Amino acid sequence: MEKLYQKMNQVGVSSLVFGIITIVFGIGLGIVMIVNGARLLGGKREITF
């Protein structure tokens, strides 16, 4: 029974760590997308046809 509790603890900790990494990666990617979108909108007036 003790092995089961240890395994459940390991799985819980790894899930928590993976969730934190996913959140950080998502926030970073979102910031990059916002910056690139702002740059595209800012450079829109320089385009001539």
N, C-alpha and C positions, 0 to 999 in steps of 0.2 A: 504494500500500500504506500509505503514511503517513496518508492520509485515513481509511482504515479503522480504524487504531489510534486516531486522534483521536476518531472517532465512537464507537468502543467505550468509550473513556475517558469521554466525555460521558454516554453511556447508563449506564455503571456509577456515575458520580458522582450522576446524577439519581435513579437507583434507590435508592442509599444514602440520599440526602437525603429522598426520599419515604418510605422505610422508617422513618427516625428520626421524621419528622413523624407518621406513623401510630402509632408506639409511644407518643409523647407524648400524642397525642389519645386513644388508648385508655386510657392510665393515668388521664388527667384525667377521662374519662367514667366509668371504673370507680369512682373516688373519689366522684364526685357521686352515683352510684347507691347506693353503700354508705351515704353520709350520709343520703340520702333514705329508704332502707330503715330505718335506725336511728331516724329521726324518726317514721316511720310506726309502728314497733313501740313506740316510747316513748309515742306519743299514743293507743295502743290502749285503755289503761285509762280514758281520759276519755270514751269512747263509751258511751252508755247507750241501751238499747232499751226 
